[in-house]
């Protein structure tokens, strides 16, 4: 197994999870798709992605399984938990690393430069 390839799979999956949780939305108006091109459909860009640290574990006691798919599962719940903690005033250094704001006009999340 190629460790660099595996890290790329995991990190790409995390970015894809960020897209689904914060940016991506299919928009319809009057029964027609409004954002049907890659220019219109919002996906994460490099400026949207946080530093991702990937730590691989050599678990020879269990069979290998999908790498990218499993790392995507926790992204949206982690973001939701961080937002809830911020709203409740329970935050620390880890929570202030990334701040997101819900845009009222689009209903989509956007990253902002504020710190908590």
KASUL-V969197 format. One record per residue. N is the residue number from 0. RES is the residue in one small letter. PHI is phi in whole degrees, 0 to 359 (999 if undefined). PSI is psi in degrees with one decimal (none if undefined). Layout:
BEGIN
N | RES | PHI | PSI
N | RES | PHI | PSI
END
This chain:
BEGIN
0 | x | 999 | 136.9
1 | x | 271 | 111.9
2 | x | 299 | -37.8
3 | x | 293 | -41.2
4 | x | 297 | -40.2
5 | x | 295 | -44.0
6 | x | 299 | -41.6
7 | x | 299 | -40.3
8 | x | 298 | -47.4
9 | x | 296 | -48.6
10 | x | 293 | -38.1
11 | x | 297 | -37.7
12 | x | 293 | -38.6
13 | x | 298 | -43.6
14 | x | 296 | -39.7
15 | x | 296 | -38.7
16 | x | 296 | -37.9
17 | x | 299 | -41.7
18 | x | 300 | -48.2
19 | x | 295 | -33.8
20 | x | 278 | -33.8
21 | x | 244 | -28.9
22 | x | 239 | -45.9
23 | x | 288 | 132.2
24 | x | 203 | 133.7
25 | x | 270 | 123.6
26 | x | 252 | 132.3
27 | x | 238 | 148.2
28 | x | 215 | 127.8
29 | x | 52 | 38.8
30 | x | 79 | 7.7
31 | x | 241 | 145.6
32 | x | 289 | 128.0
33 | x | 266 | -23.8
34 | x | 231 | 62.8
35 | x | 270 | 0.8
36 | x | 246 | 161.5
37 | x | 294 | -22.3
38 | x | 290 | -33.0
39 | x | 266 | -28.6
40 | x | 276 | 120.6
41 | x | 277 | 118.1
42 | x | 238 | 163.3
43 | x | 298 | 141.9
44 | x | 249 | 169.1
45 | x | 306 | -39.5
46 | x | 293 | -17.3
47 | x | 273 | -15.8
48 | x | 267 | 134.3
49 | x | 281 | 171.1
50 | x | 295 | 129.0
51 | x | 245 | 120.4
52 | x | 256 | 120.4
53 | x | 252 | 125.9
54 | x | 244 | 119.3
55 | x | 266 | 138.2
56 | x | 250 | 133.3
57 | x | 269 | 87.0
58 | x | 263 | 87.8
59 | x | 284 | -10.9
60 | x | 277 | -8.7
61 | x | 230 | 150.0
62 | x | 290 | 148.4
63 | x | 291 | 149.5
64 | x | 223 | -173.8
65 | x | 304 | 135.1
66 | x | 269 | -50.6
67 | x | 291 | -43.1
68 | x | 299 | -42.4
69 | x | 289 | -28.6
70 | x | 282 | -17.1
71 | x | 284 | -25.4
72 | x | 300 | -37.5
73 | x | 272 | -7.2
74 | x | 296 | -57.0
75 | x | 298 | -44.8
76 | x | 298 | -36.2
77 | x | 294 | -41.5
78 | x | 294 | -44.3
79 | x | 299 | -40.7
80 | x | 296 | -42.8
81 | x | 296 | -42.0
82 | x | 296 | -43.7
83 | x | 299 | -44.2
84 | x | 297 | -39.7
85 | x | 295 | -43.2
86 | x | 296 | -33.2
87 | x | 275 | -1.9
88 | x | 78 | 14.3
89 | x | 256 | 88.8
90 | x | 219 | 155.9
91 | x | 223 | -163.2
92 | x | 301 | -39.6
93 | x | 293 | -35.7
94 | x | 286 | -24.1
95 | x | 272 | 1.4
96 | x | 293 | -35.8
97 | x | 222 | 132.4
98 | x | 238 | 134.7
99 | x | 237 | 149.3
100 | x | 234 | 138.3
101 | x | 276 | 120.2
102 | x | 282 | 124.8
103 | x | 293 | -34.7
104 | x | 286 | -31.1
105 | x | 248 | -18.4
106 | x | 76 | 11.3
107 | x | 256 | 154.2
108 | x | 279 | 145.0
109 | x | 226 | 147.9
110 | x | 279 | 150.7
111 | x | 222 | 164.5
112 | x | 273 | 2.4
113 | x | 291 | 153.8
114 | x | 244 | 155.6
115 | x | 261 | none
END
